[in-house]
Amino acid sequence: MIKFERVSLAHKDRIMAFTAESPYRNCDYSFANLYNWGGYYDTQVAFHKGMMIVRFLSSDGRPACLMPIGDGDFEGVLADLNADFKEMGYMLTFMAVTAEGVEALNESYCGNIHVLANENYTDYIYEREKLVTLSGKKLQSKRNHINRFKTTYPDYKYEEISAANVEDCIALEERWFCNSERTDDIKAERDMVVKALREHAEIGMLGGCIRVDGQVIAFSMGMPINKDTFGVHIEKADTAFDGAFTIINQEFAAHIPEQYTYVNREEDLGLEGLRKAKLSYRPAIMLEKQIILLRCEQGQ
């Protein structure tokens, strides 16, 4: 069987060497997401026949993979994965598959694949410069919101997340958690955020926070996905401060390295309020992601 290992910090450089050269812009490949959610999804990685494979447990407890990436033996990797899944008693399943991946699998399996669409997991991808300038008539309301925030809180400060302010960011996260429904998913998210904050330097995440009167009222964190796309994976704000989400969105985008043309702000998870908010920033790309079930052997 293919040798998988739980994703750890020791895998970071090797994983990022693969993802940097990958054409895939979906948030699922970010090392930050693979590592921070690793315990929750039992996320594992293998380097096999010149490719990188990520395997994890889906919400129903069944194993699934991301599309293998790299310039290795794609057909050989698929054959070995298929054999391994059969041995485990499961149908080989790929999740978060973009159009390019669907085409590659369709070609390998001669159309004998079952595609399950789920719009709740579409990634919202924006031009980084647009998130900073908020230019154009369609983003006028965002500029107005920013201006109101700056008028109301003229002494606000933006800080890069560091050891000096991590605990203040965690305090904001705990306030958010105390006011939430505290479901298992919410608890898992809280644990993930605290882990990311405490280990941000080791993980390689960049982050920023907003202070008003000395108090952290918003923070955001992310990491590169590939050479041209940066992922924003965590964003929290105290809604008692009108415009807190808008200002951290703009400020963090302004501090993302300019080499990244695009910013992936992840999915809306089917939450109507989140969907409306993400659409209001006019995404440049709506990156659809499918679930693929393989019906037969390759080439049949």
Secondary structure, DSSP 4 states (H G I P E B T S, - for coil): ----EE--GGGHHHHHHHHHT-S---GGG-HHHHHHTHHHHT-EEEEETTEEEEEEE-TTS-EEEPPPBSSS-HHHHHHHHHHHHHHHT---EEEEE-HHHHHHHHHHTTT-EEEEE-GGGPEEEEEHHHHHH--SGGGHHHHHHHHHHHHH-TT-EEEE--TTTHHHHHHHHHHHHHTS---HHHHHHHHHHHHHHHTHHHHT-EEEEEEETTEEEEEEEEEESSSSEEEEEEEEE-TTSTTHHHHHHHHHHHHS-TT--EEE----TT-HHHHHHHHTT--SEEE--EEEEE-SSTT-
